[in-house]
């Protein structure tokens, strides 16, 4: 699966997603893009956006996007807090569909 880590997600989460093609917004030089621009730019390049932005699904229409969105809801966006959600995220990857938003809570 092609996964994009949002700007607010630590790059080190990539290690917990072994077996998948993981990139980050910062790595691609897209950090200055607004949410809408980012969603349009990532288009068909990725299958999943991983974010901690709890409001994205209410600010953008994600239902028609060609990728799914995973929202990680942890105590903070520090790697130690997000790593606890990685097993849940990995278990759900095969069932995610384009336009779907799924939240994972610690």
Backbone bond lengths (Angstrom), bond angles and torsions (degrees), N, CA, C in turn:
res aa  C-N    CA-C-N  psi(-1)  N-CA   C-N-CA  omega(-1)  CA-C   N-CA-C  phi
1 X - - - 1.444 - - 1.520 108.48 -
2 X 1.316 116.25 141.71 1.462 122.72 177.87 1.533 107.91 -93.05
3 X 1.337 115.86 114.63 1.459 122.24 -173.35 1.527 109.74 -117.52
4 X 1.328 115.96 135.15 1.459 122.11 175.59 1.521 108.42 -113.09
5 X 1.337 116.51 125.08 1.456 121.77 175.23 1.517 108.42 -90.07
6 X 1.318 116.01 124.53 1.459 121.91 179.43 1.526 109.47 -62.87
7 X 1.313 115.21 164.57 1.456 122.22 -177.87 1.529 112.28 -57.67
8 X 1.307 117.79 -30.37 1.464 122.97 -176.17 1.527 112.97 -86.50
9 X 1.316 117.55 0.31 1.469 122.16 -179.38 1.528 108.66 -104.65
10 X 1.335 117.81 125.04 1.465 120.04 -179.56 1.535 112.14 -58.99
11 X 1.313 115.42 136.36 1.460 122.35 -179.08 1.527 111.57 -58.63
12 X 1.326 117.12 -28.92 1.469 120.78 -177.60 1.529 112.57 -65.55
13 X 1.327 118.21 -13.98 1.468 120.31 175.90 1.527 110.27 -63.88
14 X 1.307 116.75 -21.06 1.468 122.52 179.39 1.525 112.09 -52.62
15 X 1.320 116.68 -38.97 1.462 121.11 -178.17 1.526 112.00 -61.71
16 X 1.320 117.39 -30.14 1.461 121.59 -179.83 1.526 111.86 -79.87
17 X 1.324 116.94 -7.49 1.465 122.10 -178.67 1.524 110.80 -111.55
18 X 1.315 115.62 35.38 1.467 121.73 -178.70 1.525 110.43 -55.65
19 X 1.310 115.15 144.01 1.461 120.77 -179.76 1.515 112.52 93.24
20 X 1.323 116.24 -1.64 1.463 121.10 179.36 1.520 109.03 -123.26
21 X 1.312 116.01 156.89 1.463 122.13 178.43 1.525 107.27 -87.61
22 X 1.340 116.73 102.85 1.463 121.86 -173.41 1.519 110.23 -111.37
23 X 1.329 116.04 130.04 1.465 123.73 175.04 1.517 107.66 -126.95
24 X 1.324 115.91 166.78 1.464 119.89 176.75 1.517 109.33 -124.22
25 X 1.315 114.89 154.84 1.463 121.40 177.82 1.525 109.62 -57.35
26 X 1.331 116.72 -45.37 1.464 120.54 -179.17 1.519 111.49 -64.12
27 X 1.318 117.23 -42.57 1.460 122.19 -179.42 1.531 111.12 -59.14
28 X 1.319 116.60 -36.51 1.460 121.51 -178.36 1.529 113.29 -84.32
29 X 1.337 116.58 -4.65 1.464 120.37 -179.57 1.519 113.21 78.66
30 X 1.323 116.45 23.78 1.466 121.29 -176.87 1.522 113.07 -103.24
31 X 1.327 118.77 11.09 1.466 122.31 -174.12 1.529 113.41 -60.59
32 X 1.310 118.65 -27.81 1.466 121.24 -177.61 1.532 112.94 -84.47
33 X 1.334 117.80 -6.52 1.463 120.54 -178.55 1.525 111.37 -72.14
34 X 1.325 116.36 142.76 1.466 120.51 172.68 1.524 107.99 -70.17
35 X 1.313 116.89 168.97 1.472 119.99 -179.69 1.522 111.42 -57.12
36 X 1.316 117.38 -46.97 1.465 121.07 -179.48 1.514 112.12 -62.10
37 X 1.326 116.32 -43.42 1.468 120.68 178.64 1.526 110.84 -64.17
38 X 1.324 116.18 -40.37 1.459 120.01 179.04 1.525 110.61 -62.60
39 X 1.314 116.97 -46.16 1.466 120.84 -179.63 1.521 111.14 -61.91
40 X 1.325 116.81 -39.89 1.467 119.99 177.96 1.520 111.63 -68.78
41 X 1.319 117.22 -39.60 1.460 121.80 -177.49 1.525 111.41 -69.30
42 X 1.327 116.81 -39.61 1.468 118.44 -177.90 1.518 111.94 -72.93
43 X 1.326 117.34 -25.11 1.453 123.75 173.51 1.503 117.01 23.29
44 X 1.320 117.60 -118.96 1.469 123.03 -178.25 1.526 113.52 -88.52
45 X 1.320 117.02 8.06 1.467 120.49 179.99 1.523 112.83 -78.14
46 X 1.348 116.55 -23.17 1.457 121.11 -175.20 1.515 110.70 -132.23
47 X 1.333 115.62 155.30 1.460 122.13 177.27 1.522 111.95 -98.00
48 X 1.344 116.15 -20.89 1.457 120.37 -173.85 1.517 110.68 -150.82
49 X 1.331 115.88 136.79 1.461 123.13 169.75 1.522 106.80 -107.69
50 X 1.325 116.87 125.61 1.463 121.93 175.95 1.519 107.19 -105.11
51 X 1.336 115.73 124.69 1.455 121.20 -176.77 1.520 110.87 -140.61
52 X 1.315 116.52 166.45 1.457 121.49 169.72 1.529 109.41 -112.78
53 X 1.321 116.26 4.87 1.465 122.82 -179.72 1.530 109.59 -73.94
54 X 1.324 115.88 101.40 1.464 121.65 -176.91 1.526 112.69 -70.50
55 X 1.322 117.10 -18.25 1.466 120.77 -175.81 1.525 113.98 -96.69
56 X 1.310 118.01 -10.75 1.468 121.35 -175.60 1.520 112.16 -53.07
57 X 1.321 117.18 -44.58 1.463 120.75 -176.97 1.524 112.64 -67.36
58 X 1.328 117.35 -19.23 1.457 120.69 179.06 1.527 111.72 -95.59
59 X 1.336 116.68 -17.71 1.457 121.85 -178.82 1.529 112.93 -97.82
60 X 1.329 116.58 -19.81 1.464 121.36 -177.06 1.529 109.38 -129.92
61 X 1.312 116.66 146.36 1.467 120.57 174.83 1.528 107.58 -83.75
62 X 1.306 116.16 106.14 1.466 121.25 -176.03 1.515 112.91 -97.39
63 X 1.319 117.65 -10.43 1.469 121.73 -174.46 1.525 113.56 -61.96
64 X 1.310 118.11 -29.54 1.466 120.96 -176.70 1.536 112.89 -100.75
65 X 1.313 116.29 4.83 1.472 119.70 -178.23 1.526 110.38 -75.73
66 X 1.336 117.50 148.79 1.472 120.91 -178.76 1.531 113.73 -82.39
67 X 1.324 116.60 20.56 1.462 121.98 179.87 1.525 108.56 -145.99
68 X 1.327 115.72 162.68 1.464 122.15 175.85 1.526 108.91 -95.27
69 X 1.323 115.48 164.77 1.462 121.61 177.52 1.524 108.36 -128.00
70 X 1.325 116.06 129.78 1.462 122.20 175.41 1.520 108.02 -111.36
71 X 1.324 116.19 123.29 1.459 122.12 179.00 1.522 107.70 -104.16
72 X 1.320 116.22 119.42 1.457 121.58 178.72 1.522 108.45 -93.99
73 X 1.317 117.04 119.86 1.462 122.38 -178.58 1.518 108.32 -112.62
74 X 1.310 114.64 94.86 1.458 121.46 179.89 1.525 108.79 -119.88
75 X 1.323 115.58 177.00 1.465 121.24 179.47 1.531 110.53 -58.73
76 X 1.320 116.16 -35.15 1.466 122.29 178.41 1.525 108.40 -153.39
77 X 1.311 116.34 178.03 1.456 118.75 176.04 1.532 111.37 -97.72
78 X 1.317 116.56 20.37 1.464 120.80 173.45 1.519 108.63 -71.27
79 X 1.307 115.91 147.29 1.461 121.51 -175.05 1.531 111.79 -56.50
80 X 1.314 118.20 -39.20 1.475 120.16 -177.70 1.523 111.41 -63.15
81 X 1.332 117.94 -33.92 1.463 121.46 178.88 1.526 111.37 -76.65
82 X 1.330 116.95 -37.99 1.462 120.83 -178.12 1.532 112.52 -75.39
83 X 1.319 117.23 -30.91 1.466 119.99 179.19 1.531 111.87 -60.25
84 X 1.304 116.85 -28.55 1.467 120.19 178.83 1.530 111.63 -65.70
85 X 1.324 117.27 -23.06 1.465 121.60 -179.99 1.524 113.16 -92.29
86 X 1.315 117.54 -11.38 1.463 121.45 -176.54 1.527 113.50 -57.97
87 X 1.332 120.63 -42.85 1.474 119.24 179.04 1.528 112.59 -61.41
88 X 1.319 117.17 -39.04 1.470 120.53 178.14 1.526 110.55 -65.28
89 X 1.314 116.01 -42.13 1.460 120.70 179.13 1.523 110.34 -63.19
90 X 1.309 117.39 -48.13 1.466 120.91 179.79 1.518 111.98 -59.13
91 X 1.321 116.71 -40.63 1.465 120.86 -179.21 1.519 112.04 -65.41
92 X 1.321 117.71 -27.58 1.465 121.62 -176.44 1.532 113.70 -92.24
93 X 1.311 118.45 -11.72 1.465 120.93 -172.98 1.526 114.04 -55.77
94 X 1.282 117.79 -43.26 1.468 119.86 -175.30 1.526 112.76 -68.08
95 X 1.325 117.50 -20.41 1.465 120.70 -177.81 1.524 113.02 -96.68
96 X 1.318 118.29 -9.19 1.468 120.80 -177.76 1.520 111.43 -69.69
97 X 1.307 116.23 140.73 1.463 122.93 -179.24 1.524 110.16 -123.40
98 X 1.315 118.35 152.30 1.469 121.30 177.47 1.529 110.79 -53.63
99 X 1.337 115.54 138.86 1.454 121.84 178.92 1.513 114.22 84.50
100 X 1.322 117.03 -5.60 1.462 121.40 -178.63 1.523 110.42 -88.53
101 X 1.334 115.78 142.69 1.454 122.37 174.05 1.522 106.57 -118.49
102 X 1.313 115.77 128.17 1.461 120.11 178.87 1.524 108.13 -129.57
103 X 1.325 114.99 138.28 1.472 120.29 179.73 1.519 109.77 -109.72
104 X 1.319 114.61 143.31 1.454 122.09 177.20 1.522 107.50 -123.25
105 X 1.323 116.35 125.47 1.456 121.09 -178.60 1.522 110.78 -114.24
106 X 1.325 114.25 145.22 1.474 120.56 178.17 1.511 109.70 -78.94
